[in-house]
Amino acid sequence: MAKSKEQKKQIIESLVNKIERSKSIIFTKFSGLQVKENEELRKELKKENSEYYVAKKTLLDLAFRKFEIKDLDVKSLEGQLATIFGYEDEVVPAKVVDKFAKDKEGKIEFLGGVLENKFISAEEVKSLAKLPSKPELYAKVVGSLNAPISGFVNVLAGNLRNLVYVLKAIEEKKQTN
């Protein structure tokens, strides 16, 4: 059933809101995905504060025109188009879709995305999916910062241990004399 102009206006306003809130946007081509599989992907993305949205390319194009996104042409993207909005982490939506796509060979694939107001290619989105997430990166940074401190503490503790051993040896020597 065709949508009225008012319904289309509401969809465009909703899309503009989603684009404004997003840290990253990914475009995927989905063909052959069953309803159950689509819902499974939606649930996985929702857990990660991301959203899977399917809209006509013309409506998406009208919504994206309100933003100055370099090299983006929504209408040129091929196939049935799903848009994934990542609201918290730039990397997580790509990781979730990449993991999901491994099980569903040929049913869903990256077409590109938007990161920092620039269009990125499907290959760049795949590279993004391979990056560690923010919590993983934070853990690595904390570990890197903590390593020298731990080493310093061990050195200081070693000096104290050696002092205790020397004092113990002096005590034992005095007791034998």
N, C-alpha and C positions, 0 to 999 in steps of 0.2 A: 504494500500500500504506500502510495506517494505521501511524502511529508509536506505539510503546509509551510508557507513562508515563515510563519511564527515559530513553528517547530524547528526549522532550519536555523533561524536566528538564535534560538535558545541553545542549540547544539554548538553553534559557532562561539557563543559567549562562554559556554562550558569549556570548549577546547582552548580558548584564549586564557581562561583561568588556569587550566591544567598546564599550559605552556609556561605561563608566568611563574608558577610554583615549582616547576621542574628544574633539577640540576642537570639531568641528562634526558635525552629522548632517543629512542631507538625505533627504527622502522623495520618490520619483518614482513616477509611474504609467507602466508600460510595457505597451503593447499592440501586438502586431504585430511586435515585435522578434524577429528570427530568432536562433537559437542562436549563429551566427557573429557577429552584431552584439553580442549580449550578452557574448560572450567578448572581443571587441574593446574594449568599454567597460571590462570588468574589467581588462584589461591596461593600458589608459591610466591607470586609477585607481591600479592597483598601482604604476606608475612614480612616482606622486606620493604614495606612502605613504598611500593611501586604500583602502577596501574596499567592494565592491559585494556586497550580501547580500540574498537573497530568503528571507523566512520568512512564515509565516501571521500574519495580523494579531492573532489571539488570543495567539500566543506573544510577539509584539512587545509587545503591550499588557501582558502579565504581566511581561515584563522591564522595561518602562518604569515600572511601578508602584513599583519599588524606589527610584525617583528622584523628587524633587519638581520636576517640570517644569511650569511654569505654562502653562495653556491647552492642554495636549496631550491629544488623544483619538485614538489610533491607529485605533480601529475606525471612526471617522467618515470617514477618508480613503478616497476612492473608487478603484475599479479594482484591478488587480494592483499590489501594492506592492513596490518595491525600496527598500532602505535603504542609504545610502552613508555610511560612517563616515570622517571625515577625521581622521587621527591627528597630523599635523604643522601644517598651515596651515589656518586656518578658511575661507579663500576658495577654495583650489585645487579641492576637489571640485565646487563649484558651477560654476567656470570650465570644468572638464573636461566635465561633463555638458552645460552650455550649448553648448559648442563641438560636442560630439557630436550634440546634438539638432538643430542647424542642418542637418545632412546628412540626418537621419531625421525629416523633417517629420511631426508628429502621432503618432510611434511612442513617444516618451518625453517626459514633461513634469513639471515641478516641482509637488509638492503642498504642500510646506512643509518645515520643518526645525527643528532645535534648535540654538540658539546661546546660550551663557552661561546654561544651564538655563531658557531660555524658548522657547516655540514661536514660530516665525516663519512668516509666510504665504508663499505661492508667489511673490508679487510681491517680497517682501523677499529671498527667495533669488535671484531674478533680478537684483535690485539688487546683491546680494553678488557675483554672478558678474561684474558690470561693474567691480568694484573692482580696483585693481592688486594683484598678489601681494606678499608680504612682501619678497622680494628687490628688486622694483621700487620699493617704498616706501623701503627702506634706501638704494638708489641715489639716489633723489631727496633724501633727508635729507642724505646725504654730499655730494651736489652743492651743496645749499643751504648747508651748513656750509663747504664748500671755496671757494665763490665769493668771499666777503669776504677770505679769506686770500690767494687768488690775486690779487685786486685790490690788496691791500696790498703784496704782493711786487712786482707790476708797478710800483706807484708808487715803491717804494724803488729798484727797478732803473732806473726813469726818472731819478731824481735822480742816481744814480751815472753813468748814461750822459751826462747833462747836464754833470756835473763833468768827465768825461773829455773831452767836446767843448770845454769852456772851457779846460782845461789844454792840449789840443792846439792850440787857437787862440792861446794865449799863447806856446807853443813856436814856432809858425810865425811869429808876429809878432816874436819875439826873433831868429829866424834871418834874417829879412828886414832887420832893422836892423843 
